[in-house]
Structures are given as C-alpha cells and as structure tokens.
C-alpha cells in the first residue's frame, strides 16, 4: 500500500501549483470628494488611512481631495485593502 502511495505523493509535490504573490510597488492616488486631506502636510509617514491589512507607505497629499500612496513595501495583489479616513471607507 505504501509503495503505491509514495509515487502519488511525490508527483503531487513536484507538480503542485503554489499560490503566487504579485507585488504592487508603484505609487497610486486615491481621490475622494467627500474627504478633506490636510494640505499643510506634503509628505508624511504618519498613518493617514487606517487600513486592514496595515499599509507600510509614505503619503503625499496632492490636494484636499487627492492622496498619493507610495508603498515602502510591495502590496499583495488579490488582497482587498479596506481603509477608513474621516468616517469614509476606501477600498482598493
């Protein structure tokens, strides 16, 4: 019985298709007309968006309604980042 099971296990391990993580490391912008970002700041490491999963990013405030997010660590594709700012939900 074990002799028949070992080749099946080895074949499964060799041809297994592991989950691939694709990084998103490009800066991107969020525009939200209902939120007002503090334009006194330019670039900041302070956590402006409260996100789940947590972001490791630098924020650049482009305007009162536009925020640029510059990842320090790549984001994972296929992951929904659910964030809150000033009572508004932002999902990307």
C-alpha positions, 0 to 999 in steps of 0.5 A: 500500500505504501509503495503505491502511495509514495509515487502519488505523493511525490508527483503531487509535490513536484507538480503542485501549483503554489499560490503566487504573490504579485507585488504592487510597488508603484505609487497610486492616488486615491481621490475622494470628494467627500474627504478633506486631506490636510494640505499643510502636510506634503509628505508624511509617514504618519498613518493617514488611512487606517487600513486592514491589512496595515499599509507600510507607505509614505503619503503625499497629499496632492490636494484636499481631495487627492492622496498619493500612496507610495508603498515602502513595501510591495502590496499583495495583489488579490488582497482587498485593502479596506481603509477608513479616513474621516468616517469614509471607507476606501477600498482598493 
